[in-house]
Amino acid sequence: MKKLLLIILLILATQLWGQIPQKPKKGQSAEVKIEGSQNIVKVIQGENVIVYDLTDKKQFDAFAVYLKKIPALAKELLHIETLTKENNQLLKQILAKSQGSGIFDSTAFLQEYGKVVLENQKLKDEVKAYRNQTQDTELSQLLTEVNKRLDIFDNYGYQSLLETFKQKRKTKIAQQQHEIAHISYLQARNSSINYQLDKALEQIDQALYYEPNNPDYLSEEGYILDVKGIYTLAIISFQKALGIYEKIFGKEHPNTATSYSNLGRVYAHKGDYNTAINYYQKALIIVEVLGKEHPETATLYNNLGLEYHNLGDYNIAISYYQKALIVYEKVLGKEHIETAITYGNMGLVYRHIGNHDTAINYYQKALLIQEKILGKEHPLTATSYNNLGLVYHKKGDYDTAINYYQKALEIFEKVFGKEHPSIAITYNNMVGVYAEKGDYNTAISFCQKALVIQEKILSEEHPETATTYNSLGLVYLDTGDYVNAMNYFQKALIIQEKVLGIEHPETAISYGNLGALNLHEGDFDNALSYFQKALLIQEKVLGIEHPETATSYNNLGAVYSNKGEYDNSISCYQKALLIQEKVLGKEHPSTANSYNNLGVVYSNKGDYNTSINYYQKALVIFEKVLGKEHPSTENLYNNLGFVYLVKGEKQNGVAYFQKTWFGNETTSKQAEVINELGIMTFSRNQFTSAINYFTYALELLENGKVAKEEVLWVIVYQNLAKVHCYYGNQKQALQFFEKALELAKLSKINTSKIISNYEECKKK
């Protein structure tokens, strides 16, 4: 037992002895052997072993003291104090690289140390060279200071100085980048306001380069893309902004509501009115927290009114406009700009309803406020002039309409210059009125002026450019230039299908225009195809009870009427009438047009009493709403005149003719028109009606004392002979052929065709 205890004590003594540094004995070599890992150093001095754990600060310091006592090293390590105090990781690395087989080699240690000194000097030279290059005083001072740290191998001080400076500059650069971004944003706002859209897009992209997740910048990008008609990308930008606003502020913040409104607006421009309403309703729920009588709430009421207006739900539209108006008048006052804008919206819906006088009243209210608050040369004042021009245009008061358009144009040109989209819109408005006046050259000129602006400012593929292409196509259609009409309708359609999509209401309008062109050209099957395409879009997007859906039914009715499929025609006209009576009311001009269309088709069928009944219904509306001198009213007088004439009630017919332009035409012109109507009824085998037309044409020629040498005499007599022949009145037919031959010789025209028809009739 005593022997075992002695062994344990000897072992403990040996372990303890290994942990205590010992001085070399006299005559003992100072050679040092080092073994172990980078952090464990074993020093063998003669028979003694000393272990240093360099991770322990006390032992590291003890090892450093021991190292500095070795004469061969102390005089070479000029910065030994710094190495052992401040840069111990460097010392550890030098030790690790110089250990070799585990025996400390001072030569190897000094070689490794020399490499460090050399690289350190190179770094000092680089720092000095950079200091000499820079003109930044603060940076120059920093580089001088960090080189001092390199002199004493103060790696920590060197790194700390540079890191502090770097972070400071990062903060400064971040601030500068924010400033650059915001300045770019402010530039973009200015450019977009002035319709320099490409420039605006470039500038907002610069802002987003530095701050890609700034919701204000994303919203501005969305706005610019929306104005440019690039709706899909606009939606992406607005959606990104919405996501960021929701994350930062929550789902019930005003900024979130603004994003919903932005999305509502762009979906409205896409023609997706229901989605637009959905976003506006989301915004409204948030904003109503501010109060139902807050101006922001009223703005959303206005927006909702516009979308229900677009859907043809005019009663709901008026309801929202009235809500907005109540708020604005109470909170902002009756003479505020927002109040004026709402008056304008009310005017718009009443114009579409056909209540022109009420529309004018609201437009005048808006105008009075704008002239008083903004002045007579403000763009919003010009907008009211444009609106008044549109309603007077609808009333058929073309001169008053042109006067208002001119006033608007003068303001826009003075404020914006001659190349602004608002000017192009005004030109387009003037196109319609000049076309209806029959001044097609002026109408075409205004179209071309509008196109120059839109193609330059908005691009050749903008929806508004497509609208002008359609306007130009319609003018060429009216002039009978079907080639140019087709060209412009196709241009409009290509843009709309590409930018708006194949199911947009504007695309449907282009299909309708192409249908009208084919109808004029007599290509009824193609016309039917285009009108059906338009109808499918309108029923899907706008609903089966929208005024534009009714328009397509009317167009289809016209095709079937021209094809002689009168029952199909009547069915389509009745569908149009039901929609119009329900949505627009029984006294709307569009409702009257459907009555007129039914009158025409029943006349073509030979059911003249039913025809007159529908014409009279239309006439009551036109005289009440449009007045007795409106072109639509005058055309209806003519229709009634013709149907009474074809019935054989010449006196009633002439009475209606006297109310129109037809009554003021020369007797030759009147006879020519009546002869054409006779040919049309003859082609439908309505022989009695045709005889009445041709007989009245002869009477006009006789009463007008038209010279017998006029070829029209021959034409009418021959037509009268043909219809009697087909009707079975051979005796009368031959008499009229003989009269035609007599007058043909007098007029010195070829009689071979008349003789051929005469001989053919004799055989029947």
C-alpha angles and dihedrals in degrees: 000000000000090000091054092049090051092054092051091050091050091052093049091048091052092051093048092047090054091059096054119079111232131201116243114261120242112283092013119131119252091221110135126207119199123196137172138041129332091275099038118069122185115196117195115199109179106300095346126093119202119191121202122191103203092197088068110079096213092050091045090053090047091052091048090053090050092048093052090055092064103097096206091059103033095064092049099046099074092174097038091128092057093042094053097041109033108017106040093147089062090051090050092051092049090049091049093050094046100046096086107164092006098273115115109244114193091196092054090045092052091047091055090045090050091056090054092049091050094050090044089056091050090053090050089053091051091050091049092049091050090048090054091051099049124086091194106109094200092051092046092054090049093052092051090053096047091051088058087056090053090053090065097034089249095161093166093052091045093052094042094054093048094045093051091050092046093052091048091052091045089056090048093047091048089053091048091049090050089051091049090048094049093045088051088050092051090049090050091051091054093046093049092048088055093045094247085139102165090050091046091052092050091051096048089049087056089053092049091049089068098033108024094169099049103126093204091056092045090051091051090049089052091050093051092047089048092054090047089054094244092131101165092057091042089057091051091053093047091047091053090049090049092052092051094046090050091050095047102036105016132244096292101053123117090240089057089051090052090055090052089051092050090053090047091054095050093047088052089054088051088056093246094127097166092056088046090054090049092056093045090052090052089051091047093055089056097042096047086069084073086058136278089258096054118119091236089056090051091051090057090048087056092049092050089048090055094052094047086048089054090050089054093245093132099168093057089044091054090047092057093043090052091050089052091047093052091053096045095046091049100041104028100023136246093281099052123120093239088054089052092051090053091050086054091052090050089051090052095054093046090050090055091047087055095244093131099169092054089046091053090049092056093043090051091051090052091047094051092054094046094048091049099044103028102023133242094286101054122117092238089054088052090051090058090050088053091050092050089049090055095052094046087048088056089048089055093244093132099170093054090046092052090048091056092045090052091051091052091047093052092053095046092049092048094048102035105020124240098300106064127121091236089061090051090052090052091049088052091052089053091051091066096050095046091047091053089049087055093244094131097164091058090045091053091047092055091047091054092048090052091049093052090056097042096046090050101040104028102023133250091275100053119122091237090055087053089052090056091048087055091049091051091047091053092052091051089047090055090050092050094246094136096169094060091040091055092047094055095041089053092049090053092048094050091054094045095047090048100042105025101025134242093282100054121118090235090055088052090055090056090050087051092051091051088049090053090050092053090046090055090048091051094245094134097170093056090043089053091050094052094045090050091051089052091048093052091053094046095048091048100042105026101025136247092280100053123120091237090053087054089051090057091050088052090050091051089049090056092053093050090047091054090048089054092245093131099167091054089046093052090048092055093045090050091052090051090048094052091053093047095047090050100041104027101025134244094283100052119120090235089056088051090051090057090050088051092049091052089050090054095049093047088049089052089050089053093245094129099167092056088044092054090047092057092043090053091051090052091046093055090056097043094049092047100042105027102022132237095284098053114117091238091053091048091051089052091051087055092049090052090046092053095046092049089048093051089049088057093251093125096165094057090045094052090047090060092044090057090063094059145058087264091067090056095052122102115269090247091056092046091050090049092053093046090049090054091051089050090054090051094051091044089055088057090052091246092142100170092050091048091050090052091052095047092045091052090047090056090048091053091050091048096047092044090053090230111184113263089230090070110112091222089075090059093046095051094045091049092048090049090050092050095051092048089049093052090044090056098252094127097162094054091041093057091048091055091047089053091050090049090051091050093052092042090059089048090051090045095233129142111279100188094100093048091049091049091052090045092053092046091052091050089060093056 
